[in-house]
Amino acid sequence: MTVLGLLCLWLSGVTPSPGWSTPVLVTDSCNTQRPVVIVHRDDLGRFHLVWAGYNDSNRIAYKMFSLDGSTLYPEMMISRDVTSAYLSTMVTGDSLYAFWRETSPVYYAVRSLTDGSEIVPATYLFTTYTLYPYIRASPDSLGRLHVIYNDGGDVRYAVWTPAPGSGFTVERDWKIEGADAGGVLLVDGNRVHVVVQDPVDHNYSYLQYDLDGDIVVPITDFTPDYIICNRFPELTVDENGNLMVVHLTSVDDYCYVLWKLDKYSGFTLINQKVIVISEPPEMYVSLQFILRNIPGTDLFYLVWTDNGQDNQILFLLMNGNGDVVVDWAIAYDYSDEDPENLPCISGEADAEGNLYIAYEQGEVEPVMGYYPTFGWFDYDYVSTARQQVAAVPGDGFSFSCNPVAGSVSVRTGSGTQTLRVYDITGREVSSIPVSDGTGIWHGRDFSGVRLPAGIYTVVGQSGFVHRLTLLGR
């Protein structure tokens, strides 16, 4: 079947939520070997895609495309023509770096963000055995890369300066004592934030370097011993520069949790705050998630796949304290195109708050393959909804979204009341408690069971009425 035929077949089964674009396939070939895809957006609004599994084989590929999916630089293999896997990338200046492993040796290539051309071809980096063969890199203001990689099971921190033509000048490279394999880092101004796991309980520890490589905050555990930690959490900073660490863990159920650490001392400001919890069969979470800041704000997108449970991509909007501003909803719903799989996700937000994501959409029929897929969310949809919520008159009320895929926030003019929810037969099926002018409804009846899809009437104590559409699961 042709790519166009597969595209038509595929689009017939996906349901975008309000505010989301129709997703598009952005490569000419499927990726059946490694379901990995990473997207970067440049300053001109163009998109640079790097993925593993080019041309149905274990190869690394690159492509540049526009917002509508049109090709600006054709896809091409950037690795050597040998088995290559474990892809990671980073951007600095006008260059995109891709790192991968060939069996044991690590290679890299550099593409120009200006026109997509080759700056450095596939180049040998080092042969050190890497237990977790990902190069985690973050640039500083001096054009250097601050890097974490594994030497066997050891975690090493290094500072590399890209050399003209190819290679790197290694300024610093040493083992992080008290760290187990894995780890992530983030350069923010003159601070290098590092989160690793300790070798005993495998929970998280924090340390901080300055740009010269001197330790500012010594390594310190900040998570309880009983928690199960992923080796690669998401890092970002809030509007004050404090470090935010988001991770999928299991408390009573699997959930995304937030820690916030003081930028100066590493002291814990927020300790294991639950952002969203898995609520099967209504909603699932997975290790495949991203946390992206809207530049210039204290707002963050949390976006995740459901690990193939209902074949959905979900999202919410939160602030720097982990408070949910817009509750979770479904971005793309593939549940009507079974069987499917959504194994990975990448993405970025622009200065206007629009979110752009790329993910692998796994096809099983008519042929098996993973297809790099692109979609985006218009922030105007959120801002308009929030303005409507803020403009509630008197004893009226409004919703954060309508229709509702997951949960919905309710805002009243003020005070405390209970809203009543009726189905189309006029039977009262649920209620929404409101305190201090706000409430939340999860679409459940009085017994806690998810209500069927349909139109419901919500009535306030003063008689104010709104109709609300509840989407199916």
URHU-V155398 format. One record per pair of residues at least 24 apart in sequence whose ideal C-beta (glycine too) atoms are under 8 Angstrom apart, sorted by the first residue. I is the first residue (numbers start at 1). GAP is how many residues later the second one is. D is the distance in Angstrom with one decimal. If there is no record, write none. Layout:
# URHU-V155398
i gap d
I GAP D
I GAP D
This chain:
# URHU-V155398
i gap d
1 365 5.8
1 366 6.9
3 25 6.1
3 26 7.8
6 357 7.0
6 365 7.3
9 357 7.9
10 327 7.1
10 351 6.8
10 353 6.9
10 361 7.3
12 325 7.7
13 321 6.2
13 323 5.2
13 324 2.7
13 327 7.8
14 318 5.7
14 319 6.8
14 320 5.4
14 323 6.7
15 315 7.9
15 317 7.2
15 318 4.2
15 319 8.0
15 321 7.0
16 315 7.2
16 316 5.8
16 317 7.9
16 359 7.2
17 312 5.7
17 313 5.3
17 314 5.6
17 315 7.4
17 316 7.4
17 388 5.9
18 363 6.1
18 383 7.1
18 385 7.1
19 358 5.5
19 359 5.2
19 361 8.0
19 362 3.2
19 363 6.9
20 311 5.3
20 312 6.7
20 355 6.1
20 356 7.4
20 357 5.2
20 358 7.8
21 354 5.2
21 355 5.0
21 356 7.5
21 357 7.7
22 353 7.4
23 309 6.1
23 338 7.5
23 350 5.1
23 351 6.5
23 352 3.8
24 44 7.4
24 45 4.0
24 349 7.0
24 350 5.6
24 351 7.3
25 44 7.5
25 336 7.9
25 346 5.2
25 347 7.1
25 348 5.9
25 349 8.0
26 37 7.0
26 39 5.4
26 43 5.3
26 332 7.3
26 346 5.5
26 347 6.8
26 348 4.6
27 24 7.1
27 34 7.5
27 36 6.4
27 48 5.6
27 344 7.2
27 345 4.7
28 47 6.1
29 25 7.0
29 26 5.3
29 27 6.5
29 46 7.6
30 26 6.7
30 333 7.3
30 337 7.9
30 339 3.2
30 340 6.1
30 341 5.2
31 25 7.7
31 329 6.7
31 338 7.0
31 339 4.6
31 340 7.1
31 341 6.3
32 24 5.2
32 336 6.2
32 337 4.7
32 338 6.3
33 24 6.1
33 25 4.8
34 24 6.4
34 51 5.7
34 53 7.3
35 306 7.8
35 308 4.0
35 309 5.5
35 325 4.3
35 327 6.7
35 335 4.4
36 51 5.0
36 308 5.8
36 324 7.4
37 307 6.3
37 309 6.1
37 321 5.1
37 322 6.6
37 323 5.4
37 335 4.5
38 49 6.8
38 50 7.8
38 51 4.9
38 308 4.6
38 320 7.2
39 307 5.1
39 308 6.5
39 309 7.0
39 317 6.7
39 318 7.4
39 319 3.7
39 335 6.9
40 49 7.1
40 51 5.3
40 56 5.9
40 73 7.6
40 308 6.6
41 307 4.8
41 309 6.6
41 315 5.7
42 71 4.6
45 305 7.6
46 26 6.0
47 309 6.8
47 311 7.8
47 327 6.9
48 48 5.5
48 63 6.9
48 65 6.4
48 68 7.2
49 26 8.0
49 309 6.3
49 323 6.3
49 325 7.7
50 28 7.7
50 37 6.6
50 39 5.3
50 46 7.2
50 48 5.0
51 36 7.4
51 321 5.2
52 32 7.1
52 33 6.0
52 34 7.8
52 35 4.5
52 48 7.1
53 317 6.9
54 25 7.9
56 313 7.6
58 25 4.4
58 26 5.7
58 27 5.7
59 25 5.8
60 24 5.1
60 27 6.0
60 38 6.1
60 40 5.2
60 49 7.5
62 34 7.9
62 36 7.2
62 47 7.9
62 49 5.4
62 54 7.3
63 53 7.9
64 52 4.2
65 309 7.4
67 309 7.1
69 305 6.2
72 44 6.8
73 42 7.0
73 43 3.1
73 44 7.8
78 31 4.5
78 33 6.9
78 40 7.5
78 43 7.8
78 44 6.4
79 28 6.7
79 30 7.1
79 43 5.3
80 27 7.0
80 42 4.7
85 48 7.8
86 47 4.2
86 48 6.0
88 46 4.4
88 47 5.2
88 48 6.7
88 49 7.7
90 45 7.9
90 47 4.3
90 48 6.8
90 49 7.0
90 55 7.2
91 48 7.7
92 47 3.6
92 51 6.8
92 53 6.7
93 46 7.6
93 50 6.7
95 24 5.9
95 67 7.8
97 40 6.9
97 48 7.7
99 26 7.3
99 35 7.3
99 36 3.9
99 38 7.6
100 33 7.9
101 29 6.6
101 32 4.0
104 25 5.8
104 26 7.7
106 24 6.5
106 27 6.6
106 29 6.9
106 43 7.8
108 27 7.5
110 52 7.8
120 45 7.2
120 46 5.0
121 45 7.8
123 43 4.7
123 44 6.7
125 43 7.7
128 24 7.7
131 50 4.5
132 49 5.3
132 50 5.5
132 99 6.4
134 98 7.5
136 47 6.9
136 48 5.3
136 49 6.0
136 96 7.6
138 47 5.6
138 48 5.4
138 49 4.2
138 54 7.6
139 48 6.5
140 47 5.0
140 52 7.8
140 71 5.5
141 48 7.7
142 69 7.1
144 27 7.0
146 39 6.1
146 41 5.3
146 46 5.3
146 63 7.8
147 38 7.9
148 28 8.0
148 35 4.9
148 36 6.8
148 37 5.1
148 46 6.9
148 48 7.9
150 31 5.1
150 32 7.5
151 24 7.3
152 29 8.0
153 27 6.8
153 28 4.6
154 25 7.7
154 27 7.5
155 24 4.0
155 25 6.9
155 26 6.4
155 27 7.0
155 28 4.9
155 41 5.5
157 28 7.5
157 37 6.8
157 52 7.2
157 56 7.8
159 54 6.0
171 42 7.6
172 41 4.4
176 31 7.2
176 43 7.2
177 42 7.3
178 27 6.7
178 41 5.0
179 26 6.8
179 40 7.1
181 50 7.0
182 49 3.0
182 50 6.3
183 48 7.1
183 49 7.9
184 48 5.6
184 49 6.3
184 51 5.6
185 50 7.5
186 49 4.4
186 50 7.2
186 51 7.2
186 57 7.3
187 24 7.8
188 49 5.1
188 53 6.1
188 55 7.8
188 75 7.6
189 52 7.1
191 25 7.2
191 50 7.7
191 72 6.4
193 42 6.4
193 44 7.8
193 50 4.9
193 68 7.9
195 38 6.2
195 40 6.4
195 50 5.9
197 32 5.9
197 34 6.3
201 24 4.7
202 26 7.9
202 27 6.0
203 24 5.7
203 26 5.2
204 25 5.3
204 29 7.2
204 41 6.9
204 43 7.6
204 55 7.5
206 37 7.5
206 55 5.8
206 60 5.0
207 59 7.6
208 58 6.2
217 48 6.6
217 49 4.1
220 46 5.9
222 37 6.2
222 39 6.5
222 44 7.5
222 46 5.2
222 49 7.9
223 36 7.0
223 49 7.1
224 48 7.4
227 45 7.4
230 57 6.1
234 55 7.0
234 56 6.6
234 57 4.1
236 55 5.7
236 56 7.6
236 57 5.3
236 64 6.7
237 26 7.3
237 56 7.8
238 60 5.9
238 82 3.3
238 83 7.8
239 58 7.3
239 59 4.1
239 81 6.0
240 80 7.8
242 27 6.1
242 78 7.7
244 47 7.5
244 56 7.7
244 76 6.6
246 29 7.2
246 43 7.8
246 45 4.9
246 56 7.1
248 37 6.1
248 38 7.1
248 39 5.5
248 41 6.7
251 26 7.8
252 25 7.6
253 24 5.5
253 25 5.1
253 26 7.6
254 24 4.5
254 31 5.4
255 30 6.6
256 29 6.2
256 33 6.9
256 46 6.5
256 48 7.5
258 64 4.0
260 60 7.5
260 61 7.4
260 62 7.7
270 51 6.5
270 52 6.4
273 48 7.8
273 49 4.5
275 27 6.5
275 41 7.7
275 43 6.1
275 47 5.2
275 49 6.8
276 26 7.2
276 40 6.3
276 48 7.3
276 52 5.6
279 163 7.8
280 29 7.2
281 29 7.7
281 169 7.8
281 192 6.9
282 124 7.1
282 160 7.5
282 161 7.7
282 168 5.5
282 191 6.2
283 31 6.6
283 45 6.7
283 123 5.9
284 25 4.2
284 26 6.7
284 28 8.0
288 54 7.6
288 55 6.7
288 56 5.4
288 57 5.3
289 56 6.9
290 55 5.8
290 56 6.6
290 57 5.3
290 67 7.6
292 55 6.1
292 56 6.2
292 57 4.6
292 63 6.6
293 56 6.7
294 55 5.1
294 57 7.8
294 59 4.5
294 85 7.4
295 54 7.1
295 55 7.5
295 56 4.9
296 55 6.5
297 56 7.3
299 26 6.5
299 54 7.2
301 46 7.8
301 48 6.0
301 54 5.2
301 76 8.0
303 28 7.0
303 42 6.3
303 44 6.3
303 52 7.2
303 54 6.2
304 41 7.0
305 37 4.3
305 38 7.3
305 39 7.4
305 40 5.6
305 54 6.9
306 36 7.3
308 32 7.4
308 33 4.7
308 34 6.6
308 35 7.4
308 54 7.9
310 25 4.9
310 163 7.1
311 24 5.3
311 26 7.3
311 27 7.0
311 29 4.2
311 30 6.9
311 31 5.9
312 30 7.4
313 29 6.1
313 32 6.8
313 44 7.4
313 46 6.6
314 92 7.2
315 40 7.6
315 62 7.3
317 65 6.3
324 85 8.0
325 61 7.7
326 56 5.7
326 59 7.4
326 60 7.4
326 74 5.6
326 75 7.2
326 83 7.3
327 73 6.4
327 74 7.9
327 79 6.5
327 80 4.4
327 81 6.5
327 82 5.5
327 113 6.5
328 78 4.7
328 79 6.4
329 72 6.2
329 75 7.4
329 76 4.5
329 77 5.1
330 75 4.1
330 76 6.7
330 141 7.5
331 26 7.7
331 44 7.4
331 46 6.8
332 43 6.5
333 72 7.7
334 27 7.1
335 138 7.8
339 25 4.7
339 26 7.5
340 24 7.0
341 29 7.8
343 27 6.9
352 27 6.0
353 26 3.2
353 29 7.3
353 30 7.3
354 24 6.0
354 25 5.0
355 24 7.2
394 68 7.6
394 70 8.0
395 65 6.1
395 66 7.1
395 67 3.7
395 69 5.8
396 64 7.1
396 66 7.9
396 68 4.6
397 37 7.5
397 61 7.6
397 63 5.6
397 67 6.4
397 69 6.8
398 68 7.1
399 67 7.0
399 69 6.3
402 66 5.7
402 67 6.2
403 65 7.7
403 66 3.7
403 67 7.0
403 68 5.2
404 37 7.9
404 39 6.2
404 64 6.4
404 65 6.8
404 66 5.4
404 67 6.3
405 66 4.7
406 36 7.6
406 37 7.3
407 33 5.8
407 34 6.5
407 35 4.7
407 36 6.7
408 32 7.1
408 33 5.4
408 35 7.5
408 60 7.1
409 29 6.8
409 30 7.4
409 31 5.4
410 24 6.2
410 28 6.9
410 29 4.4
410 30 6.8
410 31 6.4
410 48 8.0
411 26 6.1
411 27 5.6
411 28 8.0
412 25 5.1
412 26 7.6
412 27 7.6
412 48 7.0
413 24 6.7
417 43 6.5
417 44 4.6
418 43 7.2
419 39 5.3
419 40 6.7
419 41 5.5
419 42 7.9
420 38 7.2
420 39 4.8
421 35 5.4
421 36 7.3
421 37 5.4
421 47 7.9
422 34 6.6
422 35 4.5
422 36 7.9
422 37 6.9
423 28 7.5
423 31 6.8
423 33 6.0
423 34 8.0
424 30 6.2
424 31 6.1
424 32 7.8
429 27 7.4
430 26 8.0
432 26 6.9
443 27 5.3
